[in-house]
Amino acid sequence: MPPSTQSLQQVIGSVKYTTWVDMLRRLVPDGRTHRLAPLVAGMLQYATLLANDMNNEEPVVQRLQEAAEAYDPEEAKPLLLPIIDQLFADAGVSYQRTNARGRGYSIADEIIYEYVQWYDMPWES
């Protein structure tokens, strides 16, 4: 089966993608959001670097390239969420969570925030 048009596999290759999917399958169920979000944001940053070296019209490549220019998580969200959806679906895990107080939240939102803020160093401001 060919990869989805939103799959990072088109950018990073099938071997790395299979490893990432396996990592998420194992880490997400018991993982903490504050640890998972930077991990997946780093994966997306890596994929973005590779996408920037590619010269093709694949939707996932274009989404990563556009997201790299975003300054606001809300601007990047419609670009990255389909990619994150596919990654988590392929891993068979959900990025939707419920906190101890019964409120729902999304690891995906935290991933997108970490992605957009990747190069920010507030202590240097």
C-alpha positions in Angstrom: 0.0 0.0 0.0 1.5 3.4 -1.0 2.0 5.9 1.8 -0.7 8.5 2.5 -0.2 12.0 0.9 0.1 13.2 4.5 2.7 10.6 5.6 6.2 11.6 6.6 7.4 8.4 5.0 7.5 10.2 1.7 10.1 12.6 3.2 12.1 10.4 5.7 11.9 7.0 4.0 10.2 3.8 5.0 12.8 2.5 7.4 12.9 5.7 9.6 9.2 6.0 9.4 8.6 2.5 10.6 11.0 3.1 13.5 9.2 6.4 14.4 5.8 4.6 14.3 7.1 1.8 16.5 8.5 4.4 19.0 5.2 6.2 19.2 3.2 2.9 19.5 5.3 2.0 22.5 5.9 5.4 24.1 2.6 7.3 23.8 0.2 5.1 25.9 2.1 5.8 29.1 4.2 8.8 28.0 3.9 12.2 29.5 2.8 15.0 27.2 5.7 17.3 28.2 8.1 14.6 27.0 6.2 13.4 24.0 5.6 16.8 22.5 9.3 17.9 22.1 10.1 14.4 20.8 7.5 14.5 18.0 8.3 18.2 17.3 11.9 17.2 16.8 10.8 14.5 14.4 8.8 17.1 12.5 11.8 19.5 12.5 14.0 16.7 11.1 11.5 16.0 8.4 11.2 19.7 7.6 15.0 19.9 7.1 14.8 17.0 4.7 11.7 18.5 3.0 13.6 21.7 2.4 16.2 19.8 0.5 13.5 18.2 -1.7 12.2 19.7 -4.9 8.8 18.1 -5.3 5.2 19.0 -5.1 4.1 16.3 -2.6 1.5 17.7 -0.2 3.4 16.6 2.9 6.6 18.4 1.6 4.7 21.6 0.9 2.9 21.5 4.3 6.3 21.1 6.2 7.9 23.9 4.2 4.9 26.2 4.9 4.8 25.3 8.6 8.5 26.2 8.9 7.5 29.8 8.1 4.7 30.0 10.7 5.2 32.2 13.7 2.0 31.2 15.5 0.9 27.7 16.4 -2.6 28.5 15.1 -1.1 29.3 11.7 0.9 26.0 11.7 -1.9 23.8 13.0 -3.9 23.3 9.7 -0.6 22.4 8.0 0.8 20.0 10.6 -2.3 18.4 12.1 -2.9 16.1 9.1 0.7 14.9 9.3 0.4 14.3 13.0 -3.0 12.6 12.5 -1.4 10.2 10.0 1.7 9.5 12.2 -0.4 8.7 15.3 -3.0 6.7 13.2 -0.2 4.6 11.7 1.1 4.0 15.3 -2.3 3.1 16.4 -2.4 5.6 19.3 -4.3 8.7 20.0 -3.1 12.2 20.7 -6.3 13.0 22.5 -6.0 12.8 26.3 -8.0 13.5 29.4 -6.4 15.0 32.5 -7.0 14.1 36.1 -9.8 16.6 36.3 -11.6 15.0 33.4 -10.7 17.8 30.9 -9.7 16.8 27.4 -6.6 18.1 25.8 -4.4 17.3 22.7 -0.8 16.2 22.6 -1.0 17.4 18.9 -1.5 21.0 20.1 1.6 20.8 22.3 3.6 19.2 19.5 2.7 22.1 17.2 3.6 24.6 19.9 7.0 23.0 20.4 7.5 22.9 16.6 6.8 26.6 16.1 8.9 27.5 19.2 11.8 25.2 18.3 14.4 27.9 17.7 13.1 30.3 20.4 15.4 30.9 23.3 13.6 33.2 25.7 16.6 33.5 28.0 18.5 35.2 25.2 15.9 37.9 24.8 
